[in-house]
Amino acid sequence: MGRGDKKTKKGKIFKGSFGKVRRARPIKAAKETTAATTPS
């Protein structure tokens, strides 16, 4: 488990990829932006 392991957060940062462990946009931030842009 380290930079060579693609399934870990550190490995994804090293490879520059995104997935379940390392989100492209954090879930909290994504929800806040959609709530802010959607008029209610």
C-alpha positions as CSV (number, residue, x, y, z in Angstrom):
1,M,0.0,0.0,0.0
2,G,1.7,3.1,-1.2
3,R,2.2,5.3,-4.3
4,G,2.3,2.3,-6.6
5,D,-1.1,1.0,-5.3
6,K,-3.8,2.4,-7.7
7,K,-6.6,1.5,-5.2
8,T,-5.4,3.9,-2.5
9,K,-5.7,7.7,-2.2
10,K,-1.9,8.1,-2.3
11,G,-1.6,5.9,-5.4
12,K,-4.3,7.9,-7.2
13,I,-2.6,11.2,-6.4
14,F,0.6,9.7,-7.7
15,K,-1.0,8.4,-10.9
16,G,-3.3,11.5,-11.2
17,S,-6.5,9.5,-11.5
18,F,-9.8,9.8,-9.7
19,G,-12.3,7.2,-8.4
20,K,-14.2,6.2,-5.3
21,V,-11.2,6.7,-3.0
22,R,-10.2,10.0,-4.5
23,R,-13.1,12.1,-5.8
24,A,-12.6,14.6,-8.6
25,R,-14.8,16.9,-6.6
26,P,-15.6,16.2,-3.0
27,I,-19.2,15.1,-2.4
28,K,-19.8,17.9,0.1
29,A,-18.5,20.6,-2.4
30,A,-20.6,19.1,-5.3
31,K,-23.8,19.2,-3.2
32,E,-23.2,22.8,-2.1
33,T,-22.6,24.0,-5.6
34,T,-25.7,22.3,-7.0
35,A,-27.8,23.6,-4.1
36,A,-26.5,27.1,-4.7
37,T,-27.1,27.1,-8.5
38,T,-30.6,25.6,-8.3
39,P,-33.2,28.3,-7.6
40,S,-35.8,27.2,-5.1
